[in-house]
């Protein structure tokens, strides 16, 4: 099967010339192993700790193991052998100017980042690989891509049996990742939480409401949400309130990294259920925001993402800040442009900023500072 190149490859090659260790994090099945086996196949050894034999080999004789795998090695799913970080630190410190010695990967941020902070701070470059972003794949069906997701396995098979794949993915995630991070005997409440979050994607998260619906404590909900963040199922978008008035809503909005998971969790199985269902607009917004999130992480830029909402319900779906420059983006699932759609942007847009309405219609001339674009044009651009 032909390998599909990933945008993060350029940063990976740059980081290998800049850091002794490069880490690639991301959700299960996002393509980390495939990426590394193709880009580094001629120059790096590959060790996966999904293979229990390597785990046993390290645990039984760490010194012998690290003498065998001490340079130009990929350690896949390294969170399963956290003690290895100390040995990597020792080798790196003995030869700090030798860059690109190790590449490590993991699918759980908690253990990875804790170990990196403790052992490899200042020695490591961090990258993230998420499911395919828009520019990496030529979608044959733009509507299907909005709600069926972009994990490599479903893209490669043109969404055939994608519902079965996502349901299996969720069960594997619950059984492997969640049980490894949380001491949960019965996962039923955790499953209910994920489904409730999917039904409320693109909305402000209300921990008290979720806790009451589940019959559990608010702190428990917050801890479970943190686990979902750490395993790249969801991300939280903070509000933007710099230089604006004090009536800004200060709770986060919730998005899923992949809309295929939203559809699997909410029972959306076809285009009709997506387009005509009550979640159509929310899923489209989630899709566009997550695609922009992918682009920022894959290119390892310093851009920050926010949303804006006041207590008077003036709202801008997305603000992208890069230094003094801001892009203010309104997202609509409609294919018809109406000037009222950009009124919130007009109300706060400064001379240094750009405004965009991203929707499913055609490009439309409006003003020098606000562009009316089909969403795919923006996702194909370099932002």
C-alpha positions in Angstrom: 0.0 0.0 0.0 1.4 3.4 -1.0 2.6 5.6 1.8 0.9 9.0 2.2 3.4 11.7 3.1 2.7 13.7 6.3 3.3 17.4 6.7 5.1 16.8 10.0 7.9 15.1 8.2 9.8 18.4 7.5 9.7 19.3 11.2 10.9 15.8 12.1 13.9 16.1 9.9 14.7 19.5 11.2 14.3 18.4 14.8 16.7 15.4 14.3 19.4 18.0 13.4 18.5 20.1 16.4 17.8 17.8 19.4 19.4 14.6 20.7 15.9 13.2 21.3 12.7 13.8 19.3 9.3 12.8 20.7 6.2 12.2 18.6 3.0 12.0 20.5 -0.5 11.5 19.2 -3.6 9.2 19.5 -3.5 5.5 18.8 -3.7 4.7 15.1 -2.8 8.2 13.9 0.1 6.9 11.8 3.2 7.5 14.0 4.7 4.0 13.4 4.0 4.2 9.6 5.5 7.6 9.4 8.7 6.6 11.2 9.1 3.3 9.4 9.0 5.1 6.1 11.0 8.3 6.9 13.7 6.6 9.0 13.7 3.1 7.6 17.3 3.2 6.3 18.9 4.9 9.2 17.2 3.9 12.5 16.6 0.7 14.4 12.9 0.2 15.4 11.9 -1.1 18.8 8.2 -1.3 19.8 7.2 -1.9 23.4 3.8 -3.2 22.1 6.0 -6.3 21.7 6.3 -7.8 25.2 9.6 -9.4 24.3 11.3 -6.0 24.2 9.7 -5.0 27.5 11.0 -8.2 29.1 14.4 -7.7 27.6 14.7 -4.2 29.1 13.3 -5.2 32.5 15.6 -8.2 32.8 18.8 -6.4 31.9 18.6 -2.7 31.2 22.3 -2.2 30.8 22.6 -4.8 28.1 19.5 -3.5 26.4 20.7 0.1 26.2 24.1 -1.0 25.0 22.4 -2.7 22.1 20.1 0.2 21.4 22.1 3.3 22.2 22.1 5.3 18.9 19.7 5.9 16.0 16.8 4.1 17.6 13.1 4.5 17.5 11.4 3.5 20.8 7.7 3.1 20.0 5.2 3.3 22.9 7.9 4.2 25.3 5.4 5.0 28.1 5.3 1.3 28.8 8.9 1.3 30.0 9.2 4.6 31.9 12.6 3.7 33.5 14.1 3.8 30.0 14.0 7.6 30.1 16.8 7.7 32.7 19.1 5.6 30.5 18.4 7.8 27.5 19.2 10.9 29.6 22.5 9.3 30.7 23.5 8.5 27.1 22.5 11.9 25.8 24.4 13.7 28.5 27.6 11.8 27.7 27.5 13.1 24.1 25.2 16.2 24.1 26.3 17.4 20.6 25.3 14.2 18.9 21.8 15.1 17.6 19.1 12.7 16.4 20.2 9.8 18.6 16.7 8.7 19.7 13.1 9.1 18.5 10.4 8.2 21.0 6.7 7.9 20.6 3.7 7.5 22.8 -0.1 7.7 22.7 -0.6 9.0 26.3 0.5 12.5 27.3 0.4 12.0 31.0 3.2 9.5 31.4 5.2 10.8 28.4 5.3 14.5 29.5 5.9 13.6 33.2 8.9 11.5 32.2 10.2 14.0 29.7 9.9 16.9 32.3 11.8 14.8 34.8 14.5 13.3 32.6 14.8 15.0 29.3 14.0 18.7 29.7 16.2 20.8 27.3 17.3 17.7 25.4 14.2 16.9 23.4 12.0 18.4 20.6 8.3 17.6 20.8 6.0 16.9 17.8 2.4 15.8 17.5 0.9 13.6 14.9 -2.9 13.6 14.6 -5.1 11.9 12.0 -4.8 13.1 8.4 -5.4 16.8 7.9 -7.1 18.2 4.9 -4.0 19.1 2.9 -2.6 15.5 3.3 -5.6 13.8 1.6 -7.6 14.5 -1.5 -11.1 13.9 -0.2 -13.3 12.4 -2.9 -16.4 13.3 -0.9 -16.1 16.5 1.0 -19.4 16.0 2.9 -18.4 12.5 4.1 -15.0 13.7 5.3 -16.8 16.2 7.6 -18.5 13.6 9.7 -16.7 10.3 9.0 -13.3 11.4 10.3 -9.7 11.2 9.1 -7.9 8.3 10.8 -5.6 6.7 8.3 -7.4 3.3 8.4 -10.7 4.8 7.4 -9.2 7.1 4.8 -7.2 4.3 3.2 -10.3 2.1 2.9 -12.5 5.0 1.6 -14.7 4.9 4.7 -15.8 1.3 4.1 -17.0 -0.2 7.4 -15.8 3.0 9.2 -18.6 2.7 11.8 -17.3 -0.8 12.8 -13.7 0.6 12.9 -14.6 3.5 15.2 -16.6 1.3 17.6 -13.7 -1.1 17.9 -11.3 1.9 18.3 -13.4 3.2 21.2 -13.5 -0.2 22.9 -9.8 -0.6 22.6 -9.2 2.9 23.9 -11.4 2.3 26.9 -9.8 -1.1 27.7 -6.2 -0.2 27.2 -5.6 3.5 27.7 -8.3 4.4 30.2 -7.7 1.4 32.5 -4.0 2.2 32.4 -4.6 5.9 33.5 -7.5 5.5 35.8 -8.5 3.0 38.4 -12.0 2.5 37.1 -13.6 -0.9 37.7 -16.9 -0.2 35.8 -16.4 1.9 32.6 -20.1 2.5 32.0 -20.1 6.1 33.5 -16.9 6.9 31.6 -18.6 5.7 28.4 -21.6 7.9 29.2 -19.4 10.9 29.7 -17.8 10.5 26.3 -21.2 10.2 24.6 -22.4 13.3 26.4 -19.4 15.3 25.4 -19.9 14.2 21.8 -23.5 15.4 21.9 -22.2 18.7 23.1 -19.2 19.1 20.8 -18.4 22.8 19.9 -20.2 23.9 23.0 -19.0 25.4 26.3 -18.3 22.6 28.8 -20.4 22.6 31.9 -18.8 20.4 34.5 -21.6 20.7 37.0 -24.3 19.7 34.5 -22.2 16.7 33.4 -21.6 15.7 37.0 -25.3 15.9 37.9 -26.4 13.9 34.8 -23.9 11.2 35.6 -24.4 11.2 39.4 -20.7 11.7 40.1 -18.6 14.5 41.6 -17.4 17.5 39.6 -13.8 16.8 40.4 -14.3 13.3 39.0 -15.6 14.7 35.7 -12.7 17.1 35.5 -10.2 14.3 36.0 -11.9 12.1 33.4 -11.9 15.0 30.9 -8.2 15.4 31.6 -7.7 11.8 30.6 -9.6 12.3 27.4 -7.4 15.3 26.7 -4.2 13.4 27.5 -5.1 10.6 25.1 -6.0 12.9 22.2 -9.7 12.2 22.1 -10.7 15.8 22.9 -9.2 19.3 23.3 -10.5 22.3 25.1 -10.5 25.7 23.5 -10.0 28.6 26.0 -11.8 31.9 25.7 -10.0 35.0 24.5 -10.3 38.0 26.8 -7.1 40.0 26.3 -7.8 43.7 25.8 -11.5 43.3 25.8 -14.2 44.0 28.4 -14.8 42.0 31.5 -18.1 40.5 30.4 -16.3 37.7 28.5 -17.4 34.1 29.1 -14.4 32.3 30.7 -15.3 28.6 30.4 -13.7 26.4 27.8 -15.4 25.0 24.7 -15.0 21.3 23.9 -13.9 19.8 20.5 -13.0 16.3 19.4 -9.8 15.8 17.4 -11.7 13.6 15.0 -15.4 14.0 14.0 -15.6 10.3 13.1 -15.6 9.6 16.8 -18.4 12.1 17.3 -20.5 10.3 14.7 -19.8 6.9 16.2 -20.7 8.1 19.7 -23.9 9.9 18.6 -25.2 7.3 16.1 -24.7 9.2 12.9 -24.2 6.7 10.2 -24.9 8.5 6.9 -24.9 11.9 5.2 -28.6 12.4 5.7 -28.3 11.9 9.5 -25.5 14.3 9.6 -26.8 17.1 7.3 -30.4 17.0 8.6 -29.7 16.1 12.2 -29.5 18.4 15.2 -25.7 18.1 15.4 -25.0 19.1 11.8 -23.8 22.6 12.5 -21.9 21.7 15.7 -20.1 18.8 13.9 -19.2 21.1 10.9 -17.7 23.6 13.3 -15.8 20.9 15.2 -14.5 19.6 11.8 -13.1 23.0 10.7 -11.7 23.8 14.2 -10.0 20.4 14.5 -8.5 20.7 11.0 -7.0 24.0 11.9 -5.7 22.5 15.2 -4.1 19.7 13.2 -2.4 22.2 10.8 -0.9 24.2 13.7 0.4 21.1 15.6 1.7 19.4 12.5 3.7 22.4 11.4 4.8 23.1 15.0 4.0 26.8 14.9 3.5 29.1 17.9 -0.1 30.0 17.0 -2.6 29.9 19.8 -6.3 29.1 19.4 -9.2 30.7 21.3 -12.9 31.5 21.0 -14.7 34.7 21.9 -18.1 35.1 23.6 -19.6 37.8 25.8 -22.4 37.5 28.3 -24.5 39.3 25.7 -23.9 36.4 23.3 -21.6 38.1 20.9 -19.5 35.2 19.7 -16.6 34.5 17.3 -16.0 30.8 16.8 -12.2 30.9 16.5 -9.4 33.4 17.1 -5.9 32.4 16.0 -3.2 34.6 17.6 0.3 34.7 16.4 2.2 37.5 18.1 0.3 40.8 17.5 -1.6 39.4 14.6 -5.0 37.7 15.0 -7.3 35.9 12.6 -10.9 36.0 13.6 -12.9 33.2 12.1 -16.7 32.5 12.0 -17.8 29.1 10.9 -21.1 28.3 9.3 -22.4 25.1 7.8 -24.6 27.1 5.5 -23.9 27.5 1.8 -25.5 30.9 1.7 -23.7 34.1 2.8 -25.5 36.7 4.8 -23.8 39.9 6.0 -25.1 39.4 9.5 -22.8 36.4 9.8 -19.7 38.6 10.1 -21.2 41.3 12.4 -19.4 39.9 15.5 -16.1 40.0 13.7 -16.7 43.6 12.5 -17.5 44.6 16.1 -14.0 43.9 17.4 -11.7 43.7 14.3 -8.7 45.9 14.5 -6.4 47.2 11.7 -3.8 44.5 12.5 -6.3 41.6 12.3 -7.9 39.6 9.5 -11.5 38.3 9.5 -12.8 35.1 7.8 -16.2 33.6 7.3 -15.7 29.9 6.4 -18.7 28.1 5.0 -19.9 25.7 2.4 -20.6 28.2 -0.3 -18.5 30.0 -2.9 -15.9 32.8 -2.4 -17.7 36.2 -2.1 -16.2 39.7 -2.3 -17.0 41.6 0.9 -14.2 43.8 2.3 -10.4 44.1 2.4 -10.3 43.0 6.0 -12.9 40.2 6.0 -12.8 37.4 3.5 -15.8 35.2 2.7 -14.3 31.8 1.7 -15.3 28.3 1.1 -13.9 26.4 4.1 -11.8 24.1 1.8 -9.9 27.1 0.4 -8.8 28.1 3.9 -7.8 24.5 4.8 -5.7 24.2 1.7 -3.9 27.5 2.4 -0.9 28.0 4.6 -3.1 30.1 6.9 
